[in-house]
Amino acid sequence: MQGIVFIGGGNMATALVGGLLAAGTPAASMSVVEPSAEQRARLAARFPGVAVFEAAGADCLRAAQLVVLAVKPQQMREACTTLAPHVRDVGAVLSIAAGTRVGDISRWLGGYARIVRAMPNTPALVGAGISGMYAAPGVDAAAREAAEAVLRAAGDVLRCEREAMLDPVTGVSGSGPGYVFYLLEALEAAARAAGFGAGDARRLALATFAGSVKLAQSSDADFATLRAQVTSKGGTTERGVAALEAGDVKGAIARAVRDATRRADEMGELFGRDDR
C-alpha cells in the first residue's frame, strides 16, 4: 500500500500505524500530521521511518493515496478545510471520527466525494477491534479495499451498505467495550463481596469473560444454545440466570444500545453544523 497520511497522531492512529507496520506496510509509505511537538517526538521514536509533520500541506499530501482523518469530531471541520486545497488527487479519505457524516466531510473538503466512514472501537488499541465501515458511492473498489486494509490492521471490519447503519454500530460495538467493562466491574465487585481479594476478584472476572468468549468463538452454536448448555436444570447457573432475568438485564442492555445509537445520531447533527 502506498501513500497513507494520518491526520492526527493520537491513540487510534498509533494503533493503526503499528498494525500496518506489523502487517508489512513499509514505514516510508506512511506519514502522520500531529500538531503536538511532544506527540510528534513520541511517534518518531516509536515508528522510525514514518514521517511526521506539524501541519497538513502539499509537502505531506503530494503522494497520498489514502488520507485517514483521525482527529476528534469537534476538530473535523478545521482539519477538513485545511485539507481541502490538497485532496483533489487523493484516492480516498477515510474518517474514523465518531458521528461526523459523509455529507458534512464532503462539504468541508470542498465537494470531494471519495469518502469512507468507519466506526472502530477501543480494542483496536490491542489489535482486537471491530470497525463498521461505509463507503460513499464515489469510492471505487481499489480505494475501498485500501481503506479496509487500514482498518483490518487493528481488527475485524463489518461493511455497511447504508451510512445510517454506523449509528447502531456505534451503539453496539463502538460503545460496547464500556458495557463489557461495566459487567466486569460488577462481577469483580460480586467476587470481592464474596470474600476474595482485589487481585483474585479481578482474575476471576477477566478469566471468566475471556474464556467464555473463546468458547463461543470455537462453536457454531448461537449464544442462547451455549447458555442452555451451561445451565443445568435446578443448578447454580439456572438460579443465577433467573436473577439476571428478574433484573431485566437484557432489557437494560437493549436500552443502552438504543440510547447510545440515538446519541450517535445527535452527535452527527451537532458536529455537522457550521455555526458551532
C-alpha positions as CSV (number, residue, x, y, z in Angstrom):
1,M,0.0,0.0,0.0
2,Q,1.4,3.4,-0.9
3,G,1.0,6.9,0.5
4,I,-1.1,6.7,3.7
5,V,-1.3,10.0,5.5
6,F,-2.9,10.1,9.0
7,I,-4.3,13.5,10.1
8,G,-4.0,13.2,13.9
9,G,-1.5,11.1,15.8
10,G,-3.5,10.0,18.9
11,N,-4.2,6.5,20.2
12,M,-6.3,5.2,17.3
13,A,-3.9,6.5,14.7
14,T,-1.0,5.0,16.7
15,A,-2.8,1.6,16.8
16,L,-3.4,1.7,13.0
17,V,0.1,2.7,12.1
18,G,1.5,0.0,14.4
19,G,-0.8,-2.6,13.0
20,L,0.1,-1.7,9.4
21,L,3.8,-1.9,10.2
22,A,3.3,-5.3,11.8
23,A,1.4,-6.5,8.6
24,G,4.4,-5.5,6.5
25,T,3.4,-2.0,5.2
26,P,6.7,0.0,4.7
27,A,7.2,2.8,7.2
28,A,8.3,5.1,4.4
29,S,4.8,4.8,2.8
30,M,3.2,6.4,5.8
31,S,3.2,9.8,7.4
32,V,1.4,11.4,10.3
33,V,0.3,15.0,10.8
34,E,0.3,15.9,14.5
35,P,0.3,19.5,15.9
36,S,1.7,18.5,19.3
37,A,5.6,18.5,19.3
38,E,5.7,16.1,22.2
39,Q,3.4,13.6,20.5
40,R,5.4,14.0,17.2
41,A,8.6,13.1,19.1
42,R,6.9,10.0,20.6
43,L,5.7,8.9,17.1
44,A,9.1,9.4,15.6
45,A,10.7,7.4,18.3
46,R,8.2,4.6,18.2
47,F,7.9,4.3,14.4
48,P,11.3,5.0,12.8
49,G,10.9,5.8,9.1
50,V,7.3,7.1,9.4
51,A,7.4,10.8,8.5
52,V,5.8,13.2,11.0
53,F,4.6,16.7,10.2
54,E,3.3,19.6,12.3
55,A,0.6,20.6,9.8
56,A,-1.1,19.3,6.7
57,G,0.1,20.7,3.4
58,A,1.2,19.9,-0.1
59,D,4.5,18.5,1.1
60,C,3.0,15.7,3.1
61,L,0.0,15.1,0.8
62,R,1.7,15.1,-2.6
63,A,1.9,11.3,-2.9
64,A,-1.1,10.4,-0.7
65,Q,-3.3,7.6,-2.0
66,L,-5.3,7.5,1.3
67,V,-5.8,10.2,3.9
68,V,-7.1,9.0,7.3
69,L,-8.9,11.5,9.4
70,A,-8.1,10.5,13.0
71,V,-9.0,13.7,14.9
72,K,-11.7,14.3,17.4
73,P,-15.2,15.0,15.9
74,Q,-15.1,18.6,17.1
75,Q,-11.8,19.1,15.2
76,M,-13.1,17.7,11.9
77,R,-14.3,20.8,10.2
78,E,-11.0,22.6,10.8
79,A,-9.0,19.6,9.7
80,C,-11.1,19.2,6.5
81,T,-11.0,22.8,5.5
82,T,-7.2,22.8,5.9
83,L,-7.0,19.7,3.7
84,A,-9.5,20.9,1.0
85,P,-6.9,22.5,-1.3
86,H,-4.7,19.4,-1.3
87,V,-7.0,16.3,-1.7
88,R,-8.2,16.5,-5.3
89,D,-5.9,13.7,-6.4
90,V,-6.1,11.6,-3.3
91,G,-7.6,8.2,-3.9
92,A,-9.9,8.3,-0.9
93,V,-10.4,9.9,2.5
94,L,-11.1,7.6,5.4
95,S,-12.7,9.2,8.5
96,I,-12.7,7.4,11.9
97,A,-14.2,10.3,13.7
98,A,-17.4,9.4,15.6
99,G,-20.6,10.9,14.3
100,T,-19.3,13.1,11.5
101,R,-21.2,12.4,8.3
102,V,-20.0,11.9,4.8
103,G,-22.1,14.9,3.5
104,D,-20.5,17.2,6.0
105,I,-17.0,15.9,5.4
106,S,-17.5,16.4,1.7
107,R,-18.7,19.9,2.1
108,W,-15.7,20.8,4.3
109,L,-13.4,19.2,1.7
110,G,-14.8,21.5,-1.0
111,G,-17.0,18.9,-2.6
112,Y,-14.6,16.0,-2.5
113,A,-16.7,12.8,-2.8
114,R,-14.4,9.8,-2.4
115,I,-15.1,9.4,1.4
116,V,-15.1,6.3,3.6
117,R,-16.5,6.5,7.1
118,A,-15.7,4.0,9.8
119,M,-16.5,3.4,13.4
120,P,-13.8,1.5,15.2
121,N,-13.8,0.6,18.9
122,T,-11.1,0.8,21.6
123,P,-10.0,-2.8,21.4
124,A,-8.3,-1.7,18.2
125,L,-5.6,-0.4,20.5
126,V,-4.6,-4.0,21.1
127,G,-5.3,-5.3,17.6
128,A,-8.7,-6.8,18.6
129,G,-11.2,-4.2,17.5
130,I,-14.0,-4.3,15.0
131,S,-14.9,-1.4,12.7
132,G,-18.2,-0.7,10.9
133,M,-17.3,0.8,7.5
134,Y,-19.4,2.7,4.9
135,A,-18.0,3.7,1.5
136,A,-19.8,6.6,-0.3
137,P,-20.8,5.9,-3.9
138,G,-17.9,7.8,-5.3
139,V,-15.3,5.4,-3.8
140,D,-14.0,2.8,-6.3
141,A,-13.2,-0.8,-5.4
142,A,-9.4,-0.2,-5.1
143,A,-9.9,2.8,-2.7
144,R,-12.4,0.8,-0.6
145,E,-10.0,-2.1,-0.3
146,A,-7.2,0.3,0.7
147,A,-9.4,1.8,3.4
148,E,-10.5,-1.6,4.7
149,A,-6.8,-2.8,4.8
150,V,-6.0,0.1,7.2
151,L,-8.9,-0.8,9.4
152,R,-8.0,-4.5,9.4
153,A,-4.6,-3.6,10.8
154,A,-6.5,-3.2,14.1
155,G,-9.1,-5.9,13.9
156,D,-12.2,-7.1,12.0
157,V,-14.3,-5.0,9.6
158,L,-18.0,-5.0,9.0
159,R,-19.1,-3.4,5.8
160,C,-22.3,-1.3,6.0
161,E,-24.4,-0.7,2.9
162,R,-26.0,2.4,4.3
163,E,-24.3,5.2,6.2
164,A,-27.1,5.3,8.7
165,M,-26.1,1.8,10.0
166,L,-22.9,3.3,11.5
167,D,-25.1,4.8,14.3
168,P,-26.2,1.3,15.6
169,V,-22.6,0.1,15.0
170,T,-21.6,2.8,17.4
171,G,-24.4,1.8,19.8
172,V,-23.4,-1.9,19.8
173,S,-19.6,-2.2,19.3
174,G,-18.4,1.4,19.5
175,S,-19.8,1.8,23.0
176,G,-19.8,-1.9,23.6
177,P,-16.5,-2.1,25.4
178,G,-18.0,0.2,28.0
179,Y,-20.8,-2.2,28.6
180,V,-18.3,-5.1,28.9
181,F,-16.2,-3.2,31.4
182,Y,-19.3,-2.4,33.4
183,L,-20.2,-6.1,33.6
184,L,-16.6,-6.9,34.5
185,E,-16.7,-4.3,37.2
186,A,-20.0,-5.8,38.6
187,L,-18.6,-9.4,38.5
188,E,-15.4,-8.3,40.2
189,A,-17.4,-6.4,42.9
190,A,-19.5,-9.5,43.5
191,A,-16.4,-11.6,43.9
192,R,-15.0,-9.2,46.4
193,A,-18.3,-9.1,48.3
194,A,-18.0,-12.9,48.5
195,G,-14.6,-12.6,50.2
196,F,-12.0,-12.6,47.5
197,G,-9.1,-10.1,47.5
198,A,-8.9,-7.4,44.8
199,G,-6.4,-9.3,42.7
200,D,-8.2,-12.7,42.8
201,A,-11.6,-11.0,42.1
202,R,-10.1,-9.3,39.0
203,R,-8.5,-12.5,37.9
204,L,-11.8,-14.5,38.2
205,A,-13.8,-11.8,36.3
206,L,-11.3,-11.5,33.5
207,A,-10.8,-15.2,33.0
208,T,-14.5,-15.9,33.0
209,F,-15.1,-13.3,30.3
210,A,-12.1,-14.3,28.2
211,G,-12.8,-18.0,28.4
212,S,-16.4,-17.6,27.6
213,V,-15.7,-15.6,24.5
214,K,-13.1,-18.1,23.4
215,L,-15.5,-20.9,23.9
216,A,-18.2,-19.1,21.9
217,Q,-15.7,-18.4,19.1
218,S,-14.9,-22.1,18.9
219,S,-18.5,-23.1,18.4
220,D,-21.1,-22.6,15.7
221,A,-23.9,-22.6,18.2
222,D,-25.9,-19.4,18.9
223,F,-25.4,-17.7,22.3
224,A,-28.8,-18.9,23.6
225,T,-27.8,-22.5,22.9
226,L,-24.4,-22.0,24.6
227,R,-26.1,-20.6,27.6
228,A,-28.5,-23.5,27.8
229,Q,-25.6,-25.9,27.6
230,V,-24.0,-24.5,30.8
231,T,-27.3,-24.1,32.6
232,S,-28.3,-27.4,34.3
233,K,-31.9,-27.7,35.4
234,G,-32.1,-27.0,39.1
235,G,-28.4,-26.0,39.2
236,T,-26.4,-22.9,40.3
237,T,-26.3,-21.3,36.8
238,E,-30.1,-21.6,36.4
239,R,-30.5,-19.8,39.7
240,G,-28.0,-17.0,38.7
241,V,-29.6,-16.5,35.3
242,A,-33.0,-16.3,36.9
243,A,-31.7,-13.4,39.0
244,L,-30.5,-11.7,35.8
245,E,-33.8,-12.2,34.1
246,A,-35.6,-10.8,37.2
247,G,-33.5,-7.7,36.9
248,D,-34.3,-7.3,33.2
249,V,-30.6,-7.2,32.3
250,K,-31.3,-8.0,28.7
251,G,-33.7,-5.1,28.6
252,A,-31.2,-2.8,30.2
253,I,-28.6,-3.7,27.6
254,A,-31.1,-3.1,24.8
255,R,-31.8,0.3,26.2
256,A,-28.1,1.1,26.5
257,V,-27.6,0.3,22.8
258,R,-30.7,2.3,21.8
259,D,-29.6,5.3,23.8
260,A,-26.0,5.2,22.5
261,T,-27.3,4.9,19.0
262,R,-29.5,7.9,19.4
263,R,-26.6,9.9,20.8
264,A,-24.5,8.9,17.8
265,D,-27.2,10.4,15.6
266,E,-27.4,13.6,17.8
267,M,-23.6,13.9,17.5
268,G,-23.8,13.7,13.7
269,E,-26.3,16.6,13.8
270,L,-24.2,18.6,16.2
271,F,-20.8,18.2,14.7
272,G,-22.1,18.7,11.2
273,R,-23.2,22.3,11.9
274,D,-21.1,25.1,10.6
275,D,-22.3,27.5,13.3
276,R,-20.9,25.8,16.3
